[in-house]
Every structure is written in structure tokens, then in C-alpha cells.
Amino acid sequence: MTLPPYPTILVKRLAHAKDLPLPSYATAGAAGMDLLAAVDEPITLLSNERILIPTGLQIALPAGYELQIRPRSGLALKHGIIVPNSPGTIDEDYRGEIKVIILNTGKDAFFIERGMRIAQAVLAPVVRGVWQETDILDDTERSGGGFGSTGH
Ligand SMILES: O=c1ccn([C@H]2C[C@H](O)[C@@H](COP(=O)(O)OP(=O)(O)OP(=O)(O)O)O2)c(=O)[nH]1
């Protein structure tokens, strides 16, 4: 079976990440690539603390795509480690270092070591829209109902 051609992401490894492998898909069908912590020293993240973790990567996405930063479910379940801005958005035109915000919602301190897989990145197509202003919108069954209007 031949694989479909995947979109190419240009990537530059910064000096502090030269020895770390690039993010990769753990299985043939994985949607996310695990992002590694490019920290020089181990970090202790106390309960309720959040921190910005460098990945040491700068990228150029293909036109029409974003990269979403999402939590890893294992870290969320075992340690309460979440990405508070999930899904974090890496814009197509961003050329800075990709960084990951993580928050320790667990009771215990969490230890981050160099090369640890702290989050995952999912490449996703972006659909942009344009506004067309109007004074009249069509009525619908839902109309203005929301926030639980249909019951539990
Ligand atoms: O988890 C994240 C989220 C964002 N970014 C980078 C890439 C993204 O393209 C840029 C801007 O992100 P966003 O638009 O979410 O930030 P903002 O707070 O709206 O800042 P800005 O005014 O710079 O857009 O920051 C990251 O490295 N990690």
C-alpha cells in the first residue's frame, strides 16, 4: 500500500534542541506528534503552577494549515498535566520558537526532564471566512436558544 503524500513542514532545530529527535508519530495511524521538552535542567512544576516549555523548534507550515498543541491524555490522567490554552494555535505565518504552556492541576509536584514528551501537535487544515454584513438573518428551529435550552 502506498501512503498518501503528506504535507511538508519545514523545521529548524535551535541550538538547545540539536541533540533531541524531531517530534514523530508514535504509531502508523497516530494523529499527533509528541512534542519534547527542550529544557536544559530538570524542572519541578508545583501543584497549580503553569510554565512555558520550549521545544527548540521553529517551523514554517504549508499554506492553509495550522498546528494545534494538545495535551497528552496519559499525563492528564496520571498527573493532571493539561495545556490550558488547548488547542494552542501555531499560525501558518509564525516563525518564532514553538512553546508549550502546561498547567499542573494535580495535587503533587510534576518533574519535567529534558526530552520528555510533554504535549502533542496535530496538523490541521484551516478554513478562513469573510464577513458579509446584513440586517436580516433567517429564522431557525433553534433561533436564539442555547446554553442548555434543549435540556440535559
Ligand atoms: O501554545 C502556543 C500558542 C501559540 N504559540 C505561538 C504560535 C502562534 O502563532 C503565536 C501566537 O499565538 P496566539 O495567537 O494564540 O497568541 P496571542 O495571545 O493571540 O498573541 P498574538 O497577539 O501574538 O497573536 O504564538 C506557541 O508557540 N504556543
The ligand as a Tripos MOL2 file, in Angstrom:
@<TRIPOS>MOLECULE
LIG
   28    29     1     0     0
SMALL
NO_CHARGES

@<TRIPOS>ATOM
      1 O1          0.6410   27.1980   22.6780 O.2       1 LIG1
      2 C1          1.1110   28.0380   21.8970 C.ar      1 LIG1
      3 C2          0.3150   29.0300   21.3140 C.ar      1 LIG1
      4 C3          0.9100   29.9520   20.4640 C.ar      1 LIG1
      5 N1          2.2390   29.8820   20.1760 N.ar      1 LIG1
      6 C4          2.8470   30.8180   19.2240 C.3       1 LIG1
      7 C5          2.4920   30.4280   17.7890 C.3       1 LIG1
      8 C6          1.3450   31.3160   17.4380 C.3       1 LIG1
      9 O2          1.2980   31.5390   16.0390 O.3       1 LIG1
     10 C7          1.6950   32.5670   18.2290 C.3       1 LIG1
     11 C8          0.5160   33.4080   18.5940 C.3       1 LIG1
     12 O3         -0.4120   32.6180   19.2930 O.3       1 LIG1
     13 P1         -1.8320   33.1880   19.6810 P.3       1 LIG1
     14 O4         -2.4570   33.8460   18.5020 O.co2     1 LIG1
     15 O5         -2.5660   32.1130   20.3790 O.co2     1 LIG1
     16 O6         -1.4000   34.2570   20.7480 O.3       1 LIG1
     17 P2         -1.9760   35.6590   21.1440 P.3       1 LIG1
     18 O7         -2.0020   35.6820   22.6180 O.co2     1 LIG1
     19 O8         -3.2500   35.9680   20.4250 O.co2     1 LIG1
     20 O9         -0.7800   36.5680   20.6710 O.3       1 LIG1
     21 P3         -0.5290   37.3890   19.3380 P.3       1 LIG1
     22 O10        -1.0930   38.7290   19.6150 O.co2     1 LIG1
     23 O11         0.9650   37.3930   19.2100 O.co2     1 LIG1
     24 O12        -1.1820   36.6590   18.2020 O.co2     1 LIG1
     25 O13         2.3340   32.1020   19.4300 O.3       1 LIG1
     26 C9          3.0380   28.8870   20.7130 C.ar      1 LIG1
     27 O14         4.2310   28.7830   20.4620 O.2       1 LIG1
     28 N2          2.4330   28.0030   21.5830 N.ar      1 LIG1
@<TRIPOS>BOND
     1     1     2 2
     2     2     3 ar
     3     2    28 ar
     4     3     4 ar
     5     4     5 ar
     6     5     6 1
     7     5    26 ar
     8     6     7 1
     9     6    25 1
    10     7     8 1
    11     8     9 1
    12     8    10 1
    13    10    11 1
    14    10    25 1
    15    11    12 1
    16    12    13 1
    17    13    14 2
    18    13    15 1
    19    13    16 1
    20    16    17 1
    21    17    18 2
    22    17    19 1
    23    17    20 1
    24    20    21 1
    25    21    22 2
    26    21    23 1
    27    21    24 1
    28    26    27 2
    29    26    28 ar
@<TRIPOS>SUBSTRUCTURE
     1 LIG1         1 GROUP 0 **** ****
